[in-house]
Amino acid sequence: MSHSNGPFRVGIGGPVGSGKTALTDRLCKYLRDSHDIAVITNDIYTKEDAEFLTRSGALVPERIMGVETGGCPHTAIREDASINLAAVQDMVEKFPKLEVLFIESGGDNLAATFSPELADLTIYVIDVSAGDKIPRKGGPGITRSDLLVINKIDLAPLVGADLGVMDRDAKKMRGARPFIFTNLKADKGVAEIADFVLKSGGIK
């Protein structure tokens, strides 16, 4: 893929609490020394996720931008992505050599998907603590994202979730599309996700 038209844009979505910000944080820390990256986060009324990433030292503050979407966070990544497209433009002007730009969605909606004009690749994060039936509930994030991340596998025994069932259902719902089990707190799965992003974007 040619990046003459700007950075490879990766949309990260999923329900509140599933680990979207944790994934963004870990990917930034994994890639920042070898690649030119930045982040845009979407929050409904605050810039909480952007502030978390700044505090955790994911990237230098000027590479993290928080967008306040108001009451309709799903619209801001899909039907009317203008607020995010403007943020992308800002980042590209500030960092003309940007290779990867992560865009983290706000809100809590299994049906929220990224507009193709906003994201080149979509990663959807769910977590084991929501129960092993989540993959078979479907929804576009689960069935159509480029990569499905099933996070917090360390909690499976505590919540009685069967990873085998989740594996089977994810395969059934996604067909050939990849998915990965992660424990982001322990960095399990981060390298594989980072490699998937770079390969998908044709980035060395």
C-alpha positions as CSV (number, residue, x, y, z in Angstrom):
1,M,0.0,0.0,0.0
2,S,1.3,3.4,-0.9
3,H,1.5,6.0,1.9
4,S,1.8,9.0,-0.4
5,N,-1.7,9.9,0.8
6,G,-0.7,9.9,4.4
7,P,-0.3,7.4,7.3
8,F,-1.8,4.0,7.6
9,R,-4.9,4.6,9.7
10,V,-5.9,1.9,12.2
11,G,-9.4,2.1,13.9
12,I,-9.7,0.5,17.3
13,G,-13.2,-0.1,18.5
14,G,-15.1,-2.2,21.0
15,P,-17.3,-1.9,24.1
16,V,-16.3,0.3,27.1
17,G,-13.9,-1.5,29.4
18,S,-12.8,-4.1,26.9
19,G,-9.3,-2.8,26.6
20,K,-9.3,-0.4,23.7
21,T,-7.1,2.2,25.5
22,A,-4.9,-0.6,26.9
23,L,-4.3,-1.9,23.4
24,T,-3.6,1.6,22.0
25,D,-1.2,2.2,24.9
26,R,0.7,-1.1,24.4
27,L,0.9,-0.8,20.6
28,C,2.3,2.8,21.0
29,K,5.0,1.6,23.4
30,Y,5.8,-1.4,21.2
31,L,6.2,0.6,18.0
32,R,7.3,4.1,19.0
33,D,11.0,3.5,18.9
34,S,11.0,2.0,15.4
35,H,8.1,3.8,13.7
36,D,6.6,7.3,13.3
37,I,3.2,7.0,15.0
38,A,0.4,9.1,16.6
39,V,-3.0,8.6,18.2
40,I,-6.5,10.2,18.1
41,T,-8.9,9.1,20.8
42,N,-12.7,9.7,20.8
43,D,-14.5,10.4,24.0
44,I,-18.1,11.6,24.5
45,Y,-17.6,14.6,26.7
46,T,-14.1,14.4,28.0
47,K,-10.6,13.7,26.8
48,E,-10.1,11.0,29.4
49,D,-8.5,8.3,27.1
50,A,-6.1,10.9,25.6
51,E,-5.1,12.0,29.1
52,F,-4.6,8.4,30.2
53,L,-2.3,7.7,27.3
54,T,-0.3,10.9,28.0
55,R,0.0,10.0,31.7
56,S,1.1,6.5,30.9
57,G,3.8,7.9,28.6
58,A,2.5,6.0,25.5
59,L,3.8,8.8,23.3
60,V,4.9,12.3,23.7
61,P,1.8,14.5,24.4
62,E,1.8,16.3,21.0
63,R,1.4,12.9,19.3
64,I,-1.8,12.2,21.2
65,M,-5.0,14.1,20.3
66,G,-8.4,13.8,22.1
67,V,-11.6,14.4,20.2
68,E,-14.8,15.2,22.0
69,T,-17.6,13.7,20.0
70,G,-20.6,14.9,22.1
71,G,-23.6,12.5,22.4
72,C,-23.1,10.4,19.3
73,P,-19.7,8.8,19.3
74,H,-20.6,6.3,16.6
75,T,-21.5,9.0,14.1
76,A,-18.1,10.6,14.6
77,I,-16.3,7.4,13.3
78,R,-18.9,6.6,10.6
79,E,-21.7,8.7,9.1
80,D,-20.1,12.0,9.9
81,A,-16.4,11.4,10.4
82,S,-15.5,15.0,9.7
83,I,-14.3,15.8,13.2
84,N,-11.9,12.8,13.0
85,L,-10.8,13.5,9.5
86,A,-9.9,17.1,10.6
87,A,-7.9,15.6,13.5
88,V,-6.1,13.2,11.0
89,Q,-5.3,16.2,8.8
90,D,-3.9,18.1,11.9
91,M,-1.7,15.2,12.8
92,V,-0.4,14.8,9.3
93,E,0.5,18.5,9.1
94,K,2.3,18.3,12.4
95,F,4.1,15.0,11.6
96,P,4.5,14.7,7.8
97,K,6.4,11.4,8.1
98,L,3.7,9.7,10.1
99,E,3.5,6.0,9.3
100,V,0.7,4.7,11.5
101,L,-2.1,6.6,13.1
102,F,-4.3,4.8,15.6
103,I,-7.9,6.1,16.0
104,E,-9.7,4.9,19.1
105,S,-13.4,5.0,19.0
106,G,-15.6,6.2,22.0
107,G,-18.9,4.8,23.1
108,D,-20.2,1.4,23.8
109,N,-21.9,-0.1,20.8
110,L,-21.4,-3.6,19.3
111,A,-22.7,-2.2,16.0
112,A,-20.3,0.8,15.7
113,T,-18.0,0.5,12.7
114,F,-15.4,2.8,11.2
115,S,-16.0,4.6,7.9
116,P,-13.7,3.3,5.2
117,E,-12.7,6.9,4.5
118,L,-11.4,7.2,8.1
119,A,-9.7,3.8,8.8
120,D,-7.7,1.6,6.5
121,L,-7.8,-1.3,9.0
122,T,-10.1,-2.0,11.9
123,I,-9.3,-3.8,15.1
124,Y,-12.2,-4.7,17.4
125,V,-11.6,-5.5,21.1
126,I,-13.9,-7.6,23.2
127,D,-13.1,-9.2,26.6
128,V,-13.6,-12.5,28.2
129,S,-15.2,-11.1,31.4
130,A,-18.3,-10.2,29.3
131,G,-18.8,-14.0,28.9
132,D,-18.0,-16.6,26.3
133,K,-21.2,-15.9,24.3
134,I,-20.0,-12.5,23.0
135,P,-18.4,-13.8,19.8
136,R,-21.6,-15.6,18.7
137,K,-23.7,-12.6,19.3
138,G,-22.1,-11.2,16.2
139,G,-22.4,-7.6,15.1
140,P,-20.2,-5.9,12.5
141,G,-17.3,-5.4,14.9
142,I,-17.1,-9.1,15.6
143,T,-17.8,-10.4,12.1
144,R,-16.2,-7.8,9.8
145,S,-13.3,-6.2,11.6
146,D,-9.9,-7.0,10.1
147,L,-8.7,-8.3,13.4
148,L,-10.8,-9.4,16.4
149,V,-8.9,-9.1,19.8
150,I,-10.3,-11.3,22.6
151,N,-8.8,-9.7,25.7
152,K,-8.4,-10.5,29.4
153,I,-8.0,-14.2,28.9
154,D,-6.5,-14.4,32.4
155,L,-10.0,-13.7,33.7
156,A,-11.6,-16.7,32.0
157,P,-11.4,-19.1,35.0
158,L,-12.8,-16.4,37.3
159,V,-15.9,-15.7,35.2
160,G,-16.4,-19.3,34.0
161,A,-15.7,-18.4,30.4
162,D,-14.6,-21.2,28.1
163,L,-11.9,-20.0,25.7
164,G,-12.5,-23.1,23.5
165,V,-16.1,-22.1,23.0
166,M,-15.0,-18.5,22.2
167,D,-12.4,-19.9,19.7
168,R,-15.0,-22.0,18.0
169,D,-17.6,-19.3,17.8
170,A,-15.1,-16.7,16.6
171,K,-14.0,-19.0,13.8
172,K,-17.6,-19.6,12.9
173,M,-18.6,-15.9,12.9
174,R,-15.4,-14.6,11.2
175,G,-14.6,-17.3,8.6
176,A,-11.1,-16.6,7.4
177,R,-10.7,-13.3,9.2
178,P,-8.1,-13.5,11.9
179,F,-8.6,-13.2,15.7
180,I,-6.2,-13.3,18.6
181,F,-6.5,-14.1,22.4
182,T,-4.7,-11.5,24.5
183,N,-3.8,-10.5,28.0
184,L,-2.8,-6.9,27.4
185,K,-1.9,-6.3,31.0
186,A,0.9,-8.9,30.6
187,D,1.7,-7.8,27.0
188,K,0.5,-11.2,25.7
189,G,-0.5,-10.8,22.1
190,V,0.9,-7.2,21.6
191,A,3.8,-8.2,19.3
192,E,1.5,-10.3,17.1
193,I,-1.0,-7.4,16.8
194,A,1.7,-4.9,16.0
195,D,3.1,-7.2,13.3
196,F,-0.4,-7.6,11.8
197,V,-0.8,-3.8,11.6
198,L,2.6,-3.3,10.0
199,K,2.1,-6.2,7.5
200,S,-1.4,-5.0,6.6
201,G,0.0,-1.5,6.0
202,G,3.0,-2.7,4.0
203,I,5.2,-1.0,6.5
204,K,8.7,-2.3,7.1
